[in-house]
Amino acid sequence: MLVGLTFSSIPSSGVVVDMFFTLTSGCALCFTVLELQNINWQISINRRAHHTDRFYDQEPIVRRGQPFSILLYCNRNLESGENLDLTVSTGPSPSESARTKATFPVSNGRSTGGWNAELRAHDNNILTIAITSPVSAPIGWYTLNIQISSKGRVFSVRLGTFILLFNPWLQEDDVFMGNHAERQEYVEEDSGIIYVGSTNRIGMVGWNFGQFEQDILNISLSILDKSLNFRRDPATDVARRNDPKYVGRVLSAMINSNDDNGVLAGNWSGNYTGGRDPRNWNGSVEILKEWKKSGFRPVRFGQCWVFAGTLNTVLRSLGIPSRVITNFNSAHDTDRNLSVDVYYDPMGNPLDKGSDSVWNFHVWNEGWFVRTDLGPWYNGWQVLDATPQERSQGVFQCGPASVNAVREGDVDKNFDMVFIFAEVNADRITWISDARNGTQKQNSVDTRSIGKYISTKAVGSNSRMDVTDQYKYPEGSSEERQIHQKALSKLKPNASFGPTSARDLADDEGAPSISGKFKITGVLTVGKEVSLALLLKNLTSDRKAVTVNMTAWTIVYNGTLVHEVWKDSATISLDPEEEIQHPMKIPYAQYDRYLKADNMIRATAICKVTDESEVVVERDVILDNPTLTLEVLDRAQVRKPVNVQMLFSNPLDEPVRDCVLMVEGSGLLRGNLKIEVPALRPKEKSRIRFEILPTRSGTKQLLADFSCNKFPAVKAMLSIDVVE
């Protein structure tokens, strides 16, 4: 090639030199092979167009079904008869048959269907090419190569890699979400609220999803590559990543570590030695980064809202609209009979017997996508649950289950419908089990208490949105009864089903002669005496003698018993239609050592009138932590340090030690902040100042967790408006 010659190889005649320049500027280029000199991925332009500009990672990130442009810098103009072909590939064994590889020409017009490339502009030696993926392309990392056919030569050049995501902005995509405000909340919002507590005391914790933080998208894609499905058959697994229901199901298995060294190890024992108390996490970013940093070993420990918060981060990062759902009085039905059995002994002790349970609350996710396998009626929100409760197809995974299908009792549809239907609809059957004589007697059937106040954060605000009506018809309505019967009839014949359901038996029971309930008579605060009263009422015109056995236990929120902290027995006489109060007072010294971060105590009373069935009265109380306050001391501006102050007062008559403050918030500080706080004397106030450096404008959420030997997890949340 003449362009490769040096002047020293040419005679010093002026004519020859003129010839050289003539050839170089004219005919020489006719014999020059077209060469690629550089590529510009147009990262800023593409990321804005594809709504991926909030990712901190600097690589090309685009969404499927939508064109993205690249600039190719060549050594000369593209000539007639020269061809450019692009090849995209994903996964370890890409193939055209599996649609994980495609080769397609750069043409002058855009074609429809598969991958295509359109030559948008040809400015001297700069080519502007728009590449469009099929709307059904698998998501993930892609390699892009170009094959140049020029002057009888054919050669390939690797242009680089890009990430392809689901596209909720595109109507043809399975994850399309048409409502702008909802899409902003369920795809782009990087912080949120998760509801916790109990039916009579709904609380909330802030959560930093942080799906756009540095490396979170790459870690999210790594989760798919660590799955059992990928390890067994990588080619098929990668090909199936075009389907959000497949991706969601794999992620529901991988966020827990039970089968596959997934992200989080669950622990509900109340003993979290060797890991972190699940209540101490402020968000998913630290969890996901720790999982990667440890060489992909499970992070210890998680409970349901931690699994759900982490899954939410990964779903949103990949482009699947998602939200976190809390179900209060959530049933864990292990034997697929749509009822849960709860046991007590005659002394009022709750028994850890049988495999069924009722959780004060349980948290799962919903992802938004179509159900091509079930039909359009089942499109929309789909339950995905990463908390390891029951195996599904041999693995701890759950969903996707259409919320519409749950509401209509279609328990024969995929996936895990029976389990999820029971979580919100099961009957609660109470048994009295007496180990002394080996008897076990059904006491009562409650058809209304399971599946209450199903909650999620509202769109665009921090208020609670109740979505119970999306999961079930109103309790006690004829529709709700019919749906329950429909669900039972769809289940296979089972020894635990009789001709009558538990609900029919409940209707046949005689009315008890007394009623009872617990009433709170004092403040519910850690460090103070817990003061309740048992209200007993005689419902008849006869005098009644009632034997009452009462206990109080500290528990974990899923009903795991920790320790008995109080008990009492009494015989109470009730005149006709009389109502009395019997006190239950539990001093701090009695429950202090056994209270877990849930701050939950279960009070139970077994009330027995001679020759009648026992009346079981139960109430879970949640004690308040002292207040943790966050204050912003400066005007918050992007890239300007901002001082924040934490205030905490020790309410106890004893010192607290081992105090640690953990702070995080996407867009407010990179990573998280860990501050050792000096021990506090009785009633002493602590004032700690720290600095944050906002990187993004808008309303951001700062989250703090304060822990010490007496208060394992005190939470605070503060919205901060950051200006440019």
Secondary structure, DSSP 8 states (H G I E B T S, - for coil): -GGG--GGGS-S-HHHHHHHHHHHHTHHHHT----EEEEE--HHHHHHHTT-TT-S--S-EEETTS-EEEEEEESS---TT-EEEEEEE-SSS--TTTTSEEEEEEESS--SSS-EEEEEEEETTEEEEEEE--TT---EEEEEEEEEEETTEEEEEEEEEEEEE--TTSTTSTT----HHHHIIIII--EEEEEEEETTEEEEEEEE--TTSTTHHHHHHHHHHTSHHHHH-HHHHHHGGG-HHHHHHHHHHHSB-TTT--SEEE--SS--TTS--GGG--BSHHHHHHHHHTTS--EEEE-HHHHHHHHHHHHHHHT--EEEEEEEEEEE-SSSSSEEEEEE-TTS-EE--SS-EEEEEEEEEEEEE--TTT-GGG-EEEEE--S--S-BTTBS----EEHHHHHHT-TTSTTTHHHHHHHHH-EEEEEEEETTTTEEEEEEEESSSSSEEEEEE-TTSSSEEE-HHHH---TTSHHHHHHHHHHHHHS---TT--SS-HHHHHHHS---SEEEEEEE-S--BTTS-EEEEEEEEE-SSS-EEEEEEEEEEEE-TTS-EEEEEEEEEEEEEE-TT-EEEEEEEE-HHHHGGG--TT-EEEEEEEEEETTS--EEEEEEEE-B---EEEEE-S--BTTS-EEEEEEEE--SSS-B-SEEEEEE-TTTSSSEEEEEE--B-TT-EEEEEEEE---S-EEEEEEEEEE-SS-S-EEEEEEEEEB-
